Amino acid sequence: MNKLEMKAITMYWCEGTKIGRTVDFTNTDLDMLKIWISYLRSRKDIEPKRIKIQVMTYPDADVTEAKKFWSRKLGIPLEQFNRVFVKSARSTGTYKNKKNMGTVKIRYNSKELMEDIVRKIDALK
């Protein structure tokens, strides 16, 4: 594994969904999200236009601004963004500052990619 792949697989081990056929990496940390996007783009078996983004925010967030922010920061066109998920007003969450740009889920639907990532995680154990 090269350095980028080692970082990405280790991050996915900690923060990624490991069941099913959809590869989901969710985080608020811009650097981690950029590493994950870079890793996906570095793979020859990935079609960049199939990378999907979902932003999850609280009711006090500006949904349009949040999508624009993450689109700019991640270099993903707004056309690849799914509907924004707004947590209910009653949900307290774990973050004290809910006026941020939300949490981002990077999604790629591929059973083969999921199996490859899980194999690489197992190799690190």
Backbone bond lengths (Angstrom), bond angles and torsions (degrees), N, CA, C in turn:
res aa  C-N    CA-C-N  psi(-1)  N-CA   C-N-CA  omega(-1)  CA-C   N-CA-C  phi
1 M - - - 1.462 - - 1.530 109.07 -
2 N 1.331 115.04 137.73 1.461 118.40 173.98 1.535 108.92 -80.92
3 K 1.326 116.00 175.15 1.466 121.06 -174.37 1.539 112.69 -61.53
4 L 1.339 116.81 -43.83 1.463 120.45 179.39 1.524 110.47 -62.15
5 E 1.326 116.92 -45.49 1.454 120.11 -179.26 1.521 111.20 -64.71
6 M 1.315 117.49 -40.11 1.470 121.42 178.88 1.530 110.18 -60.87
7 K 1.328 117.05 -45.59 1.472 120.81 177.68 1.527 110.58 -60.54
8 A 1.329 115.37 -48.81 1.462 120.34 -175.08 1.527 111.75 -64.07
9 I 1.316 116.97 -44.87 1.461 120.08 -178.76 1.528 110.28 -65.97
10 T 1.312 117.53 -40.07 1.466 121.01 178.04 1.535 110.38 -64.40
11 M 1.323 116.84 -43.00 1.464 119.85 177.66 1.523 110.66 -63.17
12 Y 1.323 116.40 -41.83 1.461 119.45 -179.41 1.528 110.67 -65.40
13 W 1.309 116.23 -36.80 1.462 120.94 177.07 1.537 109.52 -55.68
14 C 1.334 115.82 -40.31 1.472 121.36 -178.45 1.526 113.44 -82.15
15 E 1.308 117.63 -39.71 1.469 121.25 -167.78 1.517 115.63 -119.53
16 G 1.317 118.85 -2.21 1.458 121.00 -173.73 1.519 113.68 -99.19
17 T 1.318 115.30 160.06 1.454 122.60 174.74 1.524 107.79 -81.06
18 K 1.319 116.69 130.32 1.465 119.54 -172.91 1.524 114.31 -114.17
19 I 1.296 118.17 14.94 1.466 120.91 176.96 1.523 108.51 -128.26
20 G 1.322 115.30 158.80 1.457 119.99 178.18 1.514 112.05 85.27
21 R 1.313 115.36 -162.88 1.459 120.74 -176.48 1.532 112.53 -115.38
22 T 1.318 115.92 4.46 1.460 120.14 179.76 1.516 109.89 -108.47
23 V 1.322 115.92 125.29 1.456 122.41 179.25 1.528 107.17 -88.38
24 D 1.342 116.37 110.95 1.462 122.46 -179.41 1.518 109.28 -119.36
25 F 1.329 115.49 126.31 1.465 121.27 173.84 1.517 106.32 -121.84
26 T 1.334 116.86 121.74 1.465 121.61 -174.75 1.517 110.08 -122.32
27 N 1.348 115.91 132.26 1.452 120.12 179.77 1.521 110.03 -167.03
28 T 1.331 116.21 170.27 1.465 122.26 173.93 1.528 110.94 -111.58
29 D 1.322 116.84 -12.77 1.461 121.61 -175.45 1.533 110.36 -79.64
30 L 1.323 116.29 115.84 1.457 121.88 -176.55 1.523 112.18 -58.23
31 D 1.328 117.99 -42.69 1.462 120.27 -178.94 1.528 111.34 -62.34
32 M 1.334 117.23 -42.67 1.459 120.33 178.58 1.524 110.89 -64.93
33 L 1.310 117.18 -42.13 1.459 120.83 179.18 1.533 111.24 -63.16
34 K 1.337 116.84 -39.84 1.464 120.68 178.22 1.527 111.41 -65.72
35 I 1.327 117.02 -40.28 1.469 120.38 177.22 1.524 109.63 -61.43
36 W 1.333 117.72 -44.64 1.457 121.00 -178.92 1.532 111.30 -63.10
37 I 1.336 117.04 -44.34 1.472 121.44 177.23 1.526 109.81 -61.58
38 S 1.331 117.97 -43.98 1.465 121.54 178.98 1.526 111.02 -60.22
39 Y 1.326 115.89 -41.88 1.457 120.16 178.69 1.533 110.56 -62.04
40 L 1.329 117.29 -48.18 1.460 119.84 179.40 1.526 110.78 -58.85
41 R 1.315 116.55 -44.56 1.469 120.27 -178.80 1.526 112.05 -66.83
42 S 1.325 117.16 -25.51 1.470 120.37 -178.37 1.527 112.53 -76.94
43 R 1.312 116.78 -17.59 1.468 121.13 -177.73 1.528 110.16 -81.74
44 K 1.307 116.24 135.20 1.466 120.92 -179.23 1.531 112.25 -74.73
45 D 1.336 117.56 -17.90 1.462 120.79 -178.24 1.532 113.09 -92.61
46 I 1.316 116.89 9.36 1.473 121.97 -178.57 1.527 110.16 -106.59
47 E 1.327 115.28 132.91 1.460 121.15 172.50 1.538 106.74 -96.78
48 P 1.334 117.76 108.89 1.478 120.38 -174.98 1.531 114.39 -51.67
49 K 1.316 118.11 -33.52 1.469 120.42 -178.68 1.527 112.19 -70.18
50 R 1.335 117.62 -13.34 1.469 120.69 178.55 1.530 112.16 -90.32
51 I 1.326 117.79 -4.34 1.463 120.77 174.95 1.527 107.41 -71.70
52 K 1.324 116.36 125.96 1.467 121.35 -179.39 1.522 109.85 -116.56
53 I 1.319 115.54 148.65 1.459 122.41 -179.03 1.520 109.11 -123.03
54 Q 1.319 115.91 135.87 1.461 120.55 171.06 1.522 107.84 -126.75
55 V 1.323 115.71 128.43 1.459 121.86 176.83 1.528 107.16 -99.35
56 M 1.332 115.34 136.38 1.464 121.45 176.94 1.522 107.12 -118.80
57 T 1.330 116.45 125.05 1.465 121.15 -175.32 1.528 110.61 -133.65
58 Y 1.312 114.29 179.12 1.465 122.76 173.87 1.526 108.78 -102.51
59 P 1.336 117.62 163.32 1.464 120.53 -176.72 1.527 114.60 -57.41
60 D 1.335 118.03 -23.89 1.465 119.34 -178.07 1.524 113.25 -84.52
61 A 1.328 118.21 2.10 1.460 121.46 -178.96 1.529 110.80 -88.66
62 D 1.314 115.50 151.66 1.464 122.24 173.05 1.526 106.50 -88.15
63 V 1.317 116.82 104.17 1.467 123.22 -173.73 1.531 111.60 -59.45
64 T 1.326 116.85 -44.34 1.466 120.57 -179.26 1.516 111.01 -63.05
65 E 1.316 117.27 -44.35 1.468 121.07 179.16 1.520 111.46 -65.95
66 A 1.323 117.03 -37.71 1.462 120.44 178.73 1.524 110.59 -62.61
67 K 1.330 117.40 -45.10 1.469 120.64 178.76 1.524 111.14 -63.08
68 K 1.323 117.03 -43.80 1.472 120.80 179.11 1.525 110.72 -62.88
69 F 1.328 116.85 -42.32 1.465 122.06 179.37 1.524 110.34 -57.26
70 W 1.355 116.31 -53.45 1.461 119.91 -176.98 1.526 111.81 -68.50
71 S 1.302 118.00 -33.00 1.461 120.94 176.66 1.533 110.44 -61.60
72 R 1.328 116.02 -46.92 1.474 121.05 178.39 1.520 111.46 -63.22
73 K 1.326 116.18 -49.17 1.466 120.88 -174.50 1.522 112.71 -67.32
74 L 1.328 117.53 -34.69 1.469 120.94 -175.80 1.528 113.22 -97.79
75 G 1.331 116.19 -10.72 1.463 119.31 -179.30 1.521 112.63 68.80
76 I 1.318 116.29 33.38 1.463 122.24 178.84 1.523 107.57 -113.61
77 P 1.340 118.17 126.21 1.468 119.87 -179.80 1.529 112.12 -62.48
78 L 1.316 115.85 148.55 1.469 121.27 -179.81 1.530 112.21 -58.30
79 E 1.326 117.58 -25.65 1.463 121.22 178.92 1.527 112.08 -63.21
80 Q 1.335 117.25 -20.15 1.455 121.33 -179.20 1.527 112.54 -95.23
81 F 1.325 116.58 7.50 1.462 121.72 178.57 1.522 109.77 -91.64
82 N 1.313 115.92 133.31 1.454 121.87 172.53 1.523 109.12 -82.03
83 R 1.313 115.40 175.64 1.463 121.44 177.71 1.531 110.06 -57.54
84 V 1.320 116.52 139.19 1.457 121.95 178.31 1.526 109.03 -72.53
85 F 1.328 115.51 135.78 1.462 121.25 176.04 1.521 107.61 -97.30
86 V 1.333 116.90 119.92 1.465 122.02 178.68 1.522 107.61 -104.91
87 K 1.329 115.88 119.03 1.465 120.27 179.13 1.518 109.20 -66.68
88 S 1.303 116.69 148.94 1.463 120.46 -177.83 1.521 110.97 -62.68
89 A 1.306 115.17 153.47 1.470 120.87 -179.27 1.521 111.20 -61.93
90 R 1.337 116.74 -27.26 1.463 120.20 -179.42 1.532 111.84 -77.52
91 S 1.318 116.52 -18.42 1.465 120.26 -178.47 1.526 109.40 -72.27
92 T 1.317 115.95 125.87 1.463 119.07 -179.06 1.515 111.64 -89.63
93 G 1.320 118.40 -25.26 1.462 120.21 -179.55 1.513 111.59 64.34
94 T 1.314 115.33 -170.53 1.452 120.39 179.96 1.521 111.96 -114.07
95 Y 1.323 117.10 -1.43 1.456 120.36 -177.66 1.518 110.50 -99.43
96 K 1.312 115.90 134.83 1.461 120.19 179.90 1.526 110.86 -75.55
97 N 1.337 116.73 -37.04 1.459 120.60 -179.47 1.519 108.96 -100.72
98 K 1.315 116.83 96.19 1.451 120.78 -178.07 1.529 111.65 -85.72
99 K 1.312 117.80 -1.24 1.456 120.83 179.48 1.524 110.98 -90.58
100 N 1.300 116.87 35.42 1.457 119.76 176.39 1.522 109.03 -95.21
101 M 1.313 117.06 -167.56 1.461 121.31 -178.08 1.525 111.92 -91.36
102 G 1.309 116.63 11.97 1.448 120.30 173.76 1.515 114.48 88.99
103 T 1.312 113.23 -177.92 1.454 122.79 177.75 1.522 107.16 -102.19
104 V 1.335 116.76 146.41 1.459 121.08 -177.98 1.518 110.56 -116.27
105 K 1.319 114.85 133.67 1.467 121.48 171.51 1.524 106.99 -109.99
106 I 1.334 115.95 121.59 1.463 121.59 174.85 1.524 106.02 -99.06
107 R 1.319 116.69 123.88 1.462 121.28 -173.27 1.533 110.56 -123.70
108 Y 1.326 113.99 136.93 1.470 120.65 172.10 1.517 107.06 -139.14
109 N 1.309 116.82 122.67 1.460 121.55 -175.81 1.531 109.74 -90.47
110 S 1.347 116.01 104.90 1.457 120.90 179.41 1.522 109.67 -163.31
111 K 1.305 115.50 114.26 1.465 120.77 176.86 1.528 110.07 -62.66
112 E 1.330 117.22 -40.46 1.463 121.79 -179.31 1.525 111.66 -63.82
113 L 1.328 117.36 -42.54 1.459 120.82 177.63 1.521 110.46 -63.33
114 M 1.335 116.77 -44.68 1.462 120.57 178.97 1.534 110.20 -58.65
115 E 1.324 117.15 -46.93 1.465 120.72 -179.62 1.526 111.39 -61.83
116 D 1.326 117.31 -40.09 1.464 120.92 179.04 1.530 110.92 -64.91
117 I 1.316 116.89 -43.92 1.472 120.52 179.54 1.520 110.26 -63.78
118 V 1.321 118.18 -45.33 1.459 121.39 179.62 1.527 110.64 -61.58
119 R 1.339 117.95 -40.21 1.486 120.96 175.95 1.526 110.73 -60.35
120 K 1.317 116.51 -42.25 1.468 120.21 -178.50 1.533 111.23 -69.99
121 I 1.323 117.22 -35.83 1.465 120.36 175.19 1.528 108.62 -63.31
122 D 1.330 117.61 -46.41 1.464 121.41 179.38 1.527 111.22 -59.18
123 A 1.314 117.47 -36.14 1.470 121.22 179.28 1.529 111.33 -67.54
124 L 1.319 117.02 -25.82 1.465 120.33 179.37 1.525 112.94 -81.09
125 K 1.307 117.29 -16.69 1.474 121.14 -176.04 1.507 111.01 -71.88
